[in-house]
Amino acid sequence: MLDGLKDILCFSQFYKQRQQRETSLTVSERVSFKGAMFREHVYVKIIFIVSVLSISLSVILLKRIRNHHEVISNTEPTYFSANKSLENQLKQRETKILIHTGPTDSSTIKSLKNKLKERETTIKEIAEFKQNNPGVKQLPKVIGIGVKKCGTGGVISFLANHHPLIKVPWQVQTETFFFGSSRTKGGPDAYRAFFPPTNSMELGMEKTPIYFVHSDLDIPSAIKNMVPEAKLLLIVCDPTKRTFSDYTHERVRLDLYNDRLIAKYNTFEDYVNEYLPKVQRLLQKSQNNLTSYQDDLKTQNMLIKLHSTDLAATLISTGLYIYHIQRWKKLYNESNLLIIDGENFREDTGAVIENIQDFLGIPKLLWKEDFVKNPDTGFYCFRKFTEKHLNESYVETEDELKTSLKCLGKSKGRTRNGAKHASPETLERLKQFYKPYNEAFYREMGQTYKWL
Ligand SMILES: Nc1ncnc2c1ncn2[C@@H]1O[C@H](COP(=O)(O)OS(=O)(=O)O)[C@@H](OP(=O)(O)O)[C@H]1O
């Protein structure tokens, strides 16, 4: 600081001396003196401009290199990793470059090449079979029963869009709302009418997430009676995150359709402040300490009835899986009901999709390698794995990657991965509320999920 002040003083002294010198000169001396001063002034300016330019250039270059590293580390095309030497060579290029180092050992490459060939052969066979067997209207073979906001849309979209054997009723956007509604009056014909024709290889599929929790009409029995052979998919997820996702979803619906369900609650905190104590009171009233969750039919029925008595409460009560699962477990077991962890589906989409194909008994045509994270959202999207991705160092730009991704629509991914946030205190309150119910659910399923 002191040194800086001294510098300023020295400068002003220098200019004073310069002025004094200038006035004591003759006219010709003054002209050459001025010329010298002008040249000095120009040199100083040039040096200044060059310094500013080189500092700015260094900053821009540093920023580019940092962005480039971020993209490479944020993008996780399953088993690929960044190749640093190639990365250095390509640093000069304009767009962000992604380098994926594929498998290097020849036996892995060979087996993947064979797998790819087999896949293409199976796809061709399916297409040929389809040509000769266009199919007939049938009841579905797969039904997604919930849970709302746990990833039900992702599961059905990835399967229906990319597996040639899964056929869905697009005209109702995958959800038929058939069971538990007046539509059931139309019987099997009305249900069948939703689905496109399917041949003996293809599976009709729908998902209606509220089946899991909705209606005092017995939906599990209704499904079992009408489509006894159907396999069910249930995705459960962290109930705290689910509640916030559901609230956010309903707020969007309010804007879109003026759906008044939670119109009064402008913030999630307002909603939880009013509804958590309400649901807790209802539970206290109905729960009987002498019975287990499994035998507590009074509470099971009370929770189902909320759909007709206080729909807003279901944003919280839907996450009490230990009660809802009881009705399904009486009629379904692991051979016809697959329970998927929605958190797992988000974090390892391809692995879950592989499991689902095994469970449904269809050829495994969608693999872990076909799912790549979108660098912008952090969610997995579909990008068909092909032989070019097997090259030792497959290179593409970030733009090429993004345009090749088939992601879910904009209505997915509102709250997870950070787009919208709830206050940590409110989330903690919900977490504590759900804790004993989650623990009971883990015991019942014989599995520990990551929600506690
Ligand atoms: N790959 C991928 N891309 C985008 N979103 C994904 C993905 N996998 C899971 N999810 C999560 O799915 C949540 C929506 O769940 P659902 O499809 O069951 O919602 S709905 O009941 O059909 O409205 C959605 O919840 P929000 O984040 O609250 O929107 C997502 O977090």
The ligand as a MOL file (V3000), in Angstrom:
LIG
                    3D

  0  0  0     0  0            999 V3000
M  V30 BEGIN CTAB
M  V30 COUNTS 31 33 0 0 0
M  V30 BEGIN ATOM
M  V30 1 N -33.7690 -40.7030 -17.0710 0
M  V30 2 C -34.5930 -39.8650 -16.4590 0
M  V30 3 N -34.8830 -38.6630 -16.9990 0
M  V30 4 C -35.7290 -37.8110 -16.3620 0
M  V30 5 N -36.3530 -38.0990 -15.1900 0
M  V30 6 C -36.0860 -39.2770 -14.6130 0
M  V30 7 C -35.2120 -40.2090 -15.2160 0
M  V30 8 N -35.1420 -41.2890 -14.4150 0
M  V30 9 C -35.9140 -41.0520 -13.3670 0
M  V30 10 N -36.5030 -39.8440 -13.4730 0
M  V30 11 C -37.4100 -39.3050 -12.4660 0
M  V30 12 O -38.7540 -39.6390 -12.8240 0
M  V30 13 C -39.5720 -38.7440 -12.0810 0
M  V30 14 C -40.9770 -38.7320 -12.6410 0
M  V30 15 O -41.6140 -39.9190 -12.2500 0
M  V30 16 P -42.8520 -40.5260 -13.0270 0
M  V30 17 O -42.4850 -40.7170 -14.4450 0
M  V30 18 O -43.2780 -41.7280 -12.2840 0
M  V30 19 O -43.9210 -39.3580 -12.8930 0
M  V30 20 S -45.4760 -39.5110 -13.2100 0
M  V30 21 O -46.0910 -40.1940 -12.0780 0
M  V30 22 O -45.6310 -40.2410 -14.4700 0
M  V30 23 O -45.9450 -38.1100 -13.3240 0
M  V30 24 C -38.8720 -37.4220 -12.1990 0
M  V30 25 O -39.1580 -36.6750 -11.0350 0
M  V30 26 P -38.9100 -35.0870 -10.9810 0
M  V30 27 O -37.4240 -34.9010 -10.9340 0
M  V30 28 O -39.5660 -34.6390 -9.7290 0
M  V30 29 O -39.5380 -34.5220 -12.2020 0
M  V30 30 C -37.3890 -37.7870 -12.3380 0
M  V30 31 O -36.6300 -37.4630 -11.2210 0
M  V30 END ATOM
M  V30 BEGIN BOND
M  V30 1 1 1 2
M  V30 2 1 2 3
M  V30 3 2 2 7
M  V30 4 2 3 4
M  V30 5 1 4 5
M  V30 6 2 5 6
M  V30 7 1 6 7
M  V30 8 1 6 10
M  V30 9 1 7 8
M  V30 10 2 8 9
M  V30 11 1 9 10
M  V30 12 1 10 11
M  V30 13 1 11 12
M  V30 14 1 11 30
M  V30 15 1 12 13
M  V30 16 1 13 14
M  V30 17 1 13 24
M  V30 18 1 14 15
M  V30 19 1 15 16
M  V30 20 2 16 17
M  V30 21 1 16 18
M  V30 22 1 16 19
M  V30 23 1 19 20
M  V30 24 2 20 21
M  V30 25 2 20 22
M  V30 26 1 20 23
M  V30 27 1 24 25
M  V30 28 1 24 30
M  V30 29 1 25 26
M  V30 30 2 26 27
M  V30 31 1 26 28
M  V30 32 1 26 29
M  V30 33 1 30 31
M  V30 END BOND
M  V30 END CTAB
M  END
